[in-house]
Amino acid sequence: MLPKPPIKKLLIVSIYTSPVIGTLLITPIFILSSYVHGLYSQVVLQITGLIFLLWLLNIAVTGLANKWQLKRAYGLLFSYCLCFVFVPLFQQAVLPLIKGVGPQQTFHFYLIIFSSINTVILVITDLVLTREKNAAIALENTQLKMKNLEAVNERLKQQIHPHFLFNSLSTLKTLIGNSPENAQEYLIKLSGFLRYTLSSNMLNTAQVSKELSSCIDYLEMQKIRFGEALQFEVNIPEPIKAGYWMPIFSLQVLAENAIKHNALTLQAPLHINIIYKEPYITVSNNVQQKIVTEASAGTGLANLNERYKILSGEGIEVSKTDDIFFVSLKVFDNEDCNYRR
C-alpha cells in the first residue's frame, strides 16, 4: 500500500503558494499590457482563488490515488484534465474584468498557462511527498536502531545474572560446610541483592543511591567470604546519591571484576574505593595480580563499556598504574538518558 499523503501539510503549502503563483502570473501581464491597474488587486485575488481551487482538487486526486492504489500516471493524467475545466472558469471570472483593455488570447493560450500552473503545483506536491517519505524512513530507521540497541542492552544485562548467581551459590555451598553462621548472613545479603536485581530487571538505569546500596550488599557478601582480606570504602556525597543515575548493575560489575582478578590475603588485603569526582564515580583497587586467573565469561569491563555506549554514547574510562587500577563511570543527571548517539 502507498504511504498516506500528508494532506494537512499540502493544504498549508497551498495556502501560501496560491497567492505567490497568482501574483507572479498576473504581474507581468499588467506591466506589459494596457490593463487598468486599478483592477490589479481584484484580478490577483480572483486568480489566487482559482489556483487555490486547483490545489484542492490536486490534493483530492492525490488522496484518492492513494486510497485506490492507482498508478502515478493515472493521477497525473486526471490532474492535467482539470486544466480543461479551469480555462472556462478563468474566462468567466477574470477576463470580464479586463475585457477591452488588453489583448484577448485564445482558449489554447490559457490552457497552456493553467497547465504550467498545474505543473508547478505537481512539482511542489512531489517535493512535499518526497520530504515526508524521507522523514518517515529516517524515523523508521531511528526506531529500528533503538529497538536493536534495546535488544543488545537486554542481552548484555542478562549475561550478568547467571554468572553472578553461579558464583554466589558456589560460595554459599562452601560457607554452609565451613561456617553455618556466616552462611546464614550471606544468604540474607544474597536474598536482598537478588530482590533488587529482580525489581530492577526491566530498567536500564538506576538512581546512584540504589546502585550503591546494591554494590555495598555485594561487597559485604564477599567480606563474609574473605574476611579482613577484603576492605572497601565509599565516599559519595548525598546530593549525588539522590539526584543522579547510572546504568544498572554497573558498580557491582566493577567490584566483582576487582575481586575476580586480584589476590586477597590477610597479609595483603584488597582495597576497593568508590569515590565521586565530578562528573564521575571512580572505582579503584590496588593491583595484586593473581598467579592463576579465573576464566572470564565476557561479562566484565567489555560488557559495561558496551552498555555505557548504548545508553549515553560514551564508554567508560579505564586507567592503570603499577599499583592502582581505576575505572571511571559518568553519572547522568536524569534517568531517561537512553540512546544519545
N, C-alpha and C positions, 0 to 999 in steps of 0.2 A: 504494500500500500504506500502511496505517495505521502510525504510528510505534510502535516496540516499547515496551510499557508498562514502567515501572521496577519490576519485581517485587520486587527487593531492598528498595527504599525503602518500597514498600507493606507489605511484611512487617514492617519496623521500625516503621512507623506503627501497624500492627495490634497489635503487642505492647504499646505503651504507651497506646494508646487503649482497648483492651478492658477493662482494669480500671477506667479512668475512667468509661466508659459504664456498666459494670455497677454501680459504686458509686452513680452518680447515679440509676440506675434503682431500686435496692433500698432505698436510704437513706430516701427519703420514705415508702415503703410501711411500713417498720418504725417510723418515727416516728409515723405517723398511724394505725397499726393496733395490734392487741394481740399481735403476733407475739413469740415468745420471743427476746429479744435475744441470748441465748447462741448462737443459731444464725446470727447476723448474718454472721460471717466465713465460715462454711461456705457460706451462700447466695450471698454475693458471689463466692466462689471458683467456685461452680458456674455462676452466670450469666456470669462472666468467661470461663469455658471455652466456653460456648455462643456468646458474642459473638465470641470469637476464631475458633471454627469457622466462624461466619457470614462473618467477614472472609476466611478462607482460601478459602471457596467463591466469594466475590465476586471475589477476586484470580484464581482459576482461570477464572471466567467472563470476566473482562477479558482474560486471556491468550488464551483460546480465541476470543473475539470478534475479537481482533486477528489471530490465526492464520488464521481462516476468513473474515476481512474481512466480518464481519456488521455490519449497521447498529446504531447505538447503541440504538435502540428495542427490538430483539430481546434485547440484553444486559440491559437494564433489566427487561423482562418476565420473563425467566428468573430474574433476581435476586430479584424480588418473589415468584415462585413458591416460592422456597426458604423463605419465611416459613411456608408451609403445612406444611413438614416440621419446622420448629423449634418450633412450638407444641406438638406432641405430645412432642418431646424435653424441652421445658421442663416440661410437665405430669408427665412421668415422673421427671425428675431432680431438680427443685426443689420442686414442690408437695408431694410426700410429706413433706418436712422441715417444712413449715409448715401442713400439713393439720389442721384442727380448732382452730387458734388464731387464725384470722383469717378475714375474708370470702373465700369462694371465688368466682372470676369465671368467666365463660363462655369458650368457645373463641374467640369473636369479639373479646372484650376483649384476650386475649393475642395474637391475630393483629394487632390494631391496635398493640400495644406493640412487637412484633417488626418490623412494617412501618415503624414510626417509627425503630427502631434501624437497620434496613436503609437507610432514607433518610439517616440521619446518616453511615453508612459510605459510601454512594454519593457524598454531598456531599464528604466528605474525600478519597475516591478521585479525584473530578474536580478538586479543588484540587491534589492531588499531580500528576496528569497534566498539568494546565494549567501548573503551575510548571515541570515538566520540559520541556514543549513550548516554553515561553518561553525557558528556559535553552538548549535546543538551537538555537532560532532565533537567539538572541544570539551563541552560539558560531559558528554558521554565518556570521552577518554579520561577526563579527570575523575569521574565517578568510578570507572573501571580501575584506574590506578589506585584509588583509595581502597576499593574492595580487595585488590591484590595485596596492598600494604597491610590491611586488616588481617587478611589470611596469614601473611608471613609473620605478623606480630603475634597472632594467636599461636601459631606453630612454635615460635621461639619461647613464648611463655610456657606452653605445655611441656617443653623439654625440661624445664626446671623441676617440676613437681615429682615425677618418678625418680629422678636422680637423687633429690634430697630425701625423699621418703625411704628409698632403699638404704641410704647411708644411716638414716636415723633409726630404722628398725634394726639394722645390724648393731648399732651402738647400744640400743635398748636391750637386745638379746645378751650382749656381753655384760651389761650392768646388772641384769636380773640374776646372773650367775655369780657375779663378784660382789655386788653391793646393792642388795634389795632396797635399802633406804634411798640411795641415790637414784635407783631405777624409778621409784615412785615419783620423786621430784622431777626427774627427767620426763616422765610420761605426762605430768601435769603441764610442763612447759611445751611439750610437743603437741598436746591437745590444743593449747591456746594458739600456738603457731599455725596449726592446720585449720583452726576455726577462722583465723584471719585470712589464710590462703583461700579457703572456700568462699568466704564472703566477698573477697576482692577479685575473684577469678575473672569476672566479666569486665573489670576495669583495666584501663591502660595506665593510668596514673593514680597516685595516692598522695594524700597530704604528708608532708615530711614527718610530722609527729607520729602518724600511724606507721609509716615505713620504718622510722627509727625505733619505735616500740617493738615492732616485729623483729628487727635486727638484734635488738638487745635480748629478746627472748631466745633467739637462736644462739647468741654468744653465751648466754647463761646456761643453755643446754650443753654447749661444748665445754664450758667451765666445769660442769659436773663430771664430764668425761675426763678432762685433762688436769683439773685442779689448778694449782698455782703455776702450772706451766703455761697457762694462757692468761694474759692480762689485757684489759681493754679500758679505754677512756673515751667519753663522749662529751663534746663541748659545742653544742648548737644553741644559739640564742632562741628564746621563746618566740619572738616575732617570726623567726624563720620557720620554726616548727608549725606555727599556726597559720601562716599566710602564704606558704609556698608548697609546690608539688614536685614530684619526681616520678619516673617510671616505677611501676610496681615491682617489688622484689629486687630492686637494684642494690640496696645496701647489703642485704643478706647474701647476694651472689658474691660481692667483694669480700665479705667476711669469710665465706666458705672457701673462696679462692685462696685467701691468705693462709688458712688452716691447712688446706689440701697440699700446698706447695712448699711449706716450711716445716722444719723440725721443731717440736715443742718438748722441752725438758725443764725440770726444776732448776737445773744449773743455768740454763739459757732460755728463759721464758720468751714466748712470742708476744709482742706488744702490738695491739691494734688500736689506732687512734682515729676517731671520727670527729673532724672539726669543720667549722664553716669559715670561709674567707671569700667574701663577695666576688662573683656570684656563684661560687662553687662550694659543694660539700666534698671534702677530700678525705679519703680513707687511706691510711698509710700503715705500714708494718715494717718491722725490722726484718732484714733478709737473713734467713737461716736455711739455706737450700738443703733439701733432703738429699741424701745419697741415692736412695731409691725412690723415685717419684711414682705417684699413683697414676693409673691410666685415666686419661681425660675423655669425657663423653661429649666434649664440644659445647658445653653449656656455661662456660665461664665468661671471660672478658669479651670474646668474639660475639657471643650471644648478646651481652649487654650493650656492646658498641653498636650492633645492628639495630637493636630496639631503639636506642637513642637516636640513631639516624632517621628511623622511620617516624618517630614521634616529634622530633624537633629539627631535623635537618642537620644536626651536628653530632659528631661522635664524642666519645669520652676522651679525656686527656690522661695518658699514661706516661709516667716518667720513673726513672730508676737511678739510684746511685749505688755505690758499692755496698752501702749499709741499709738504705731505705727504699721501699717500693711505694709509689704514690699512684692513686687513681682519683681524678677529679671529675665530679658529676655536676653539671649545671642544673640549678633548680629553676622551676618555672613559676611565673607569677600568676598563673591561672591553670586550672585543671584541663581546660579544653585547648590543648596545645598540639593536637594531632595533625600530622601531615603538613608541616610548614614549608616543605621543599617546593 
